[in-house]
Amino acid sequence: MSLDLSRIRAICFDVDGTLSDTDDMFVRKIESGLRPFRFLFRNQDVHRAARRLVMWSEAPGNFLVGVPDTLHLDDEMAGVMEWLNRHRPRPMKHFLLIPGVKEMLQTLHGQYPLAVVSARDENSTRLFLDQFMLAGFFRVIVTGQTAEHTKPYPDPIFFAANAMNVPPEACLMVGDTTVDIRAGRKAGAQTVGVLCGFGEEPELRQRGADLILAATPDLVQALEGDSP
């Protein structure tokens, strides 16, 4: 697997597991709940069990996220969530940033137009970007309600490509799940799967990722033509 570097004129990034260390956040929460039952697991390895549960939840989780979109109810669902957040205020979320991501964006900004292409809602996406002062790196921010359909449909990448004034096939879609790879390939873009999030290498390869990287910041080295 390799990238055709000459084709790449813009880069699209997923958020969860790609820029945000959501994976580890979920693992920590599940690990805490499983700790009293550590005797049930091999070598009492609660961390490994928690991580496997998060990995296994990926496919049904992506399915459930896509159901409102498939039924053309994503706008209504977003409205319900916004109403709940407004009437049941919660403490501001605090996110984790994958180490090296900000430095990567600083390097790539100016070399390529960059986009966020996330299935997250607008509010939480903005909260994450604002917490780490990342929004200024991106030409366009595409969330779950921006395009007619969200990932794994190609619509969000079409939207981002148009906003960056490049053809979709000149984009590089970077993400950690098969949903990202599927969306990128359907849009005609090249794709990079990263292993710092929810996805695993065999499934990302099976979906046709053009390149697999251990972590998102390794992209800088890959775009320079070097093997990370």
C-alpha positions as CSV (number, residue, x, y, z in Angstrom):
1,M,0.0,0.0,0.0
2,S,1.2,3.5,-0.8
3,L,0.0,7.0,-1.6
4,D,0.2,8.8,-4.9
5,L,1.7,12.0,-3.4
6,S,1.3,13.8,-6.7
7,R,-2.5,13.6,-6.4
8,I,-2.8,15.1,-2.9
9,R,-3.9,18.7,-2.9
10,A,-6.0,18.7,0.3
11,I,-6.4,16.7,3.5
12,C,-9.5,15.7,5.5
13,F,-9.3,14.5,9.1
14,D,-11.8,12.6,11.1
15,V,-11.9,13.6,14.8
16,D,-12.6,10.7,17.2
17,G,-9.6,8.4,17.4
18,T,-7.8,10.5,14.7
19,L,-7.3,13.9,16.3
20,S,-9.0,13.3,19.6
21,D,-7.9,10.5,21.9
22,T,-11.6,9.4,22.4
23,D,-10.5,5.7,22.4
24,D,-8.5,6.1,25.6
25,M,-11.2,8.1,27.3
26,F,-13.8,5.3,26.7
27,V,-11.3,2.7,27.8
28,R,-10.6,4.4,31.1
29,K,-14.3,4.7,31.8
30,I,-15.0,1.1,31.0
31,E,-11.9,-0.1,32.9
32,S,-13.1,1.7,36.0
33,G,-16.4,-0.1,35.9
34,L,-14.8,-3.5,35.3
35,R,-12.2,-3.3,38.0
36,P,-14.3,-4.9,40.7
37,F,-14.7,-7.9,38.4
38,R,-11.0,-8.3,37.4
39,F,-11.0,-11.9,38.7
40,L,-13.2,-12.8,35.6
41,F,-10.5,-11.9,33.1
42,R,-7.3,-13.6,32.0
43,N,-4.4,-12.5,34.2
44,Q,-6.9,-10.0,35.7
45,D,-6.0,-7.7,32.7
46,V,-8.9,-5.3,33.0
47,H,-7.3,-2.8,30.6
48,R,-7.1,-5.2,27.8
49,A,-10.7,-6.3,28.3
50,A,-11.9,-2.7,28.3
51,R,-10.0,-2.0,25.1
52,R,-11.5,-5.0,23.4
53,L,-15.0,-3.9,24.4
54,V,-14.4,-0.5,22.9
55,M,-13.1,-2.1,19.7
56,W,-16.1,-4.5,19.4
57,S,-18.5,-1.6,20.0
58,E,-17.3,0.2,16.9
59,A,-19.4,-1.5,14.2
60,P,-22.8,-1.4,16.0
61,G,-21.9,2.1,17.2
62,N,-21.4,3.3,13.7
63,F,-24.6,1.6,12.6
64,L,-26.6,3.4,15.3
65,V,-25.1,6.7,14.4
66,G,-26.1,6.2,10.8
67,V,-29.7,5.1,11.4
68,P,-31.1,8.7,11.8
69,D,-29.2,9.7,8.7
70,T,-30.5,6.8,6.6
71,L,-34.1,7.6,7.7
72,H,-33.5,11.3,6.9
73,L,-34.0,12.1,10.6
74,D,-30.5,13.4,11.3
75,D,-31.6,17.1,11.5
76,E,-34.5,16.2,13.8
77,M,-32.1,14.1,16.0
78,A,-29.7,17.0,16.2
79,G,-32.5,19.3,17.2
80,V,-33.5,17.0,20.0
81,M,-29.9,16.8,21.3
82,E,-29.6,20.5,21.2
83,W,-32.8,21.0,23.1
84,L,-31.7,18.5,25.8
85,N,-28.3,20.2,26.1
86,R,-30.0,23.5,26.5
87,H,-32.5,22.4,29.1
88,R,-30.2,20.0,31.0
89,P,-26.9,21.8,31.1
90,R,-23.9,19.6,31.8
91,P,-20.3,20.4,32.7
92,M,-18.2,21.4,29.7
93,K,-16.6,18.3,28.1
94,H,-12.9,18.0,28.3
95,F,-11.2,16.1,25.5
96,L,-7.8,14.5,25.0
97,L,-5.6,15.4,22.1
98,I,-3.5,12.6,20.5
99,P,0.1,13.5,21.2
100,G,1.8,15.2,18.2
101,V,-1.4,16.2,16.4
102,K,-1.1,19.9,17.0
103,E,2.5,19.9,15.8
104,M,1.4,17.9,12.7
105,L,-1.3,20.5,11.9
106,Q,1.2,23.3,12.3
107,T,3.5,21.6,9.8
108,L,0.8,20.8,7.3
109,H,-1.1,24.2,7.5
110,G,0.0,26.3,4.6
111,Q,1.2,23.3,2.6
112,Y,-2.3,21.9,2.1
113,P,-5.9,23.2,2.8
114,L,-7.1,21.1,5.7
115,A,-10.7,20.0,6.6
116,V,-12.4,18.4,9.5
117,V,-14.8,15.7,8.3
118,S,-16.5,14.3,11.4
119,A,-19.8,12.5,12.2
120,R,-19.9,14.3,15.5
121,D,-22.5,17.0,16.1
122,E,-21.5,20.7,15.6
123,N,-21.4,21.6,19.2
124,S,-19.0,18.9,20.5
125,T,-16.8,19.2,17.4
126,R,-16.4,22.9,18.1
127,L,-15.8,22.3,21.8
128,F,-12.9,19.9,21.0
129,L,-11.3,22.3,18.4
130,D,-11.7,25.3,20.7
131,Q,-10.2,23.5,23.7
132,F,-6.9,22.9,21.9
133,M,-7.2,26.1,19.6
134,L,-7.2,24.0,16.4
135,A,-10.0,25.6,14.4
136,G,-7.7,28.1,12.7
137,F,-5.8,25.3,11.0
138,F,-8.9,24.2,9.0
139,R,-10.4,25.7,5.9
140,V,-13.7,24.0,6.5
141,I,-15.3,22.1,9.4
142,V,-17.8,19.4,8.3
143,T,-19.9,17.7,11.0
144,G,-22.7,15.2,11.1
145,Q,-25.3,17.7,10.1
146,T,-23.4,19.7,7.5
147,A,-24.0,17.5,4.4
148,E,-27.2,15.7,3.3
149,H,-25.7,12.4,4.5
150,T,-22.8,11.7,6.9
151,K,-20.1,9.1,6.6
152,P,-19.9,6.4,5.3
153,Y,-21.6,8.3,2.5
154,P,-19.2,10.4,0.5
155,D,-21.3,13.6,0.8
156,P,-19.1,15.2,3.6
157,I,-16.0,14.8,1.6
158,F,-17.7,16.2,-1.5
159,F,-18.7,19.2,0.7
160,A,-15.2,19.7,2.1
161,A,-13.6,19.4,-1.3
162,N,-15.9,22.0,-2.8
163,A,-15.1,24.4,0.1
164,M,-11.4,23.8,-0.4
165,N,-11.8,24.3,-4.2
166,V,-10.2,21.0,-5.1
167,P,-11.7,17.9,-6.8
168,P,-12.7,15.1,-4.3
169,E,-10.1,12.7,-5.9
170,A,-7.4,15.2,-5.0
171,C,-8.3,14.8,-1.3
172,L,-6.7,12.5,1.3
173,M,-9.1,11.2,3.9
174,V,-7.5,10.3,7.2
175,G,-9.4,8.3,9.8
176,D,-9.3,5.5,12.2
177,T,-12.4,3.4,11.2
178,T,-13.8,1.6,8.2
179,V,-16.4,4.3,8.0
180,D,-13.7,6.9,7.1
181,I,-12.1,4.6,4.6
182,R,-15.5,3.7,2.9
183,A,-16.4,7.4,2.7
184,G,-13.1,8.4,1.2
185,R,-13.1,5.6,-1.4
186,K,-16.7,6.4,-2.4
187,A,-15.6,10.0,-3.0
188,G,-12.7,8.9,-5.1
189,A,-10.2,10.2,-2.5
190,Q,-7.1,8.4,-1.3
191,T,-7.3,7.1,2.3
192,V,-5.1,6.7,5.3
193,G,-6.1,4.5,8.2
194,V,-4.6,5.3,11.6
195,L,-4.3,2.7,14.5
196,C,-4.5,5.2,17.3
197,G,-8.3,5.0,17.5
198,F,-11.0,2.5,17.2
199,G,-10.1,0.6,14.0
200,E,-7.7,-2.4,13.6
201,E,-5.3,-3.0,10.8
202,P,-6.9,-6.0,9.1
203,E,-10.3,-4.3,8.7
204,L,-8.8,-1.1,7.5
205,R,-6.8,-3.0,4.9
206,Q,-9.8,-5.0,3.9
207,R,-11.8,-1.8,3.2
208,G,-8.9,-0.6,0.9
209,A,-7.0,1.9,2.9
210,D,-4.1,3.2,0.7
211,L,-1.8,3.5,3.7
212,I,-1.9,2.4,7.4
213,L,-0.1,4.5,10.0
214,A,0.5,3.7,13.7
215,A,-0.6,7.2,14.7
216,T,-2.0,10.3,12.9
217,P,1.2,12.5,13.4
218,D,3.1,9.9,11.3
219,L,1.3,11.5,8.3
220,V,3.9,14.2,8.0
221,Q,6.7,11.7,7.4
222,A,4.5,9.8,4.9
223,L,3.8,12.9,2.9
224,E,7.5,13.6,2.7
225,G,7.9,10.2,1.0
226,D,9.5,8.5,3.9
227,S,8.2,5.4,5.6
228,P,7.2,6.2,9.3
